[in-house]
Amino acid sequence: MATLNVNRAEFIKSAASPAQFIKSSVPAVVFAGKSNVGKSSVINRVLNRKNFARVGASPGKTIHVNYFLIDEKIYFVDLPGYGYAKVSQSERDRWGKLMENFFASEGLFDLGVMIVDSRHKPTADDITMAQWFKASGCPLVVVANKLDKLKKSEIVPNLALIKATLELDDDAVVIPFSAEKGQGRELLMSEIVSII
């Protein structure tokens, strides 16, 4: 199994238009999620860094597609968060166009990591994002974040609800995760290094 030195991580660029997307022979894993779901925190936890992926004081801060190169072996691609109410309609339209172009272009990523809130039923935006990932034909891992905020008895039914709402296959990988406590990190890491 490939190994990844997460200490060797560098920010490469922010892409604001399709012309700036990186097409490379280096494999890429894409992270997507609602604005307030803790996407940056999940990336930071995977990399064991405090604030590598900028954690915005207010959600909706990532408005570009951000590329990070990890150990010169894999790109982490951070997509802009979606579904945040305080963003203007024109900003939302721009985001939608950028995402449509991203998912319509072939060869931009090898693995999708979609982050949802383990406490809530996935939203309409989450369902759309899951459909985009499924249509890409690339493997998808769903990370159910904020596990530390659930009671033990809620975990199994909540994960089942997430799977059903996103219409995932029985063999789909859904990882109960806590960016706060680090639960699920090893499992997510093994999925990520499997594409190297």
Secondary structure by P-SEA (a helix, b strand, c coil): ccccccccccccccccccccccccccbbbbbbbccccaaaaaaaaaacccccccccccccccccbbbbbcccccccccccccccccccaaaaaaaaaaaaaaaaccccccbbbbbbcccccccaaaaaaaaaaaaaccbbbbbbcccccccccaaaaaaaaaaaaacccccbbbbbcccccccaaaaaaaaaaccc
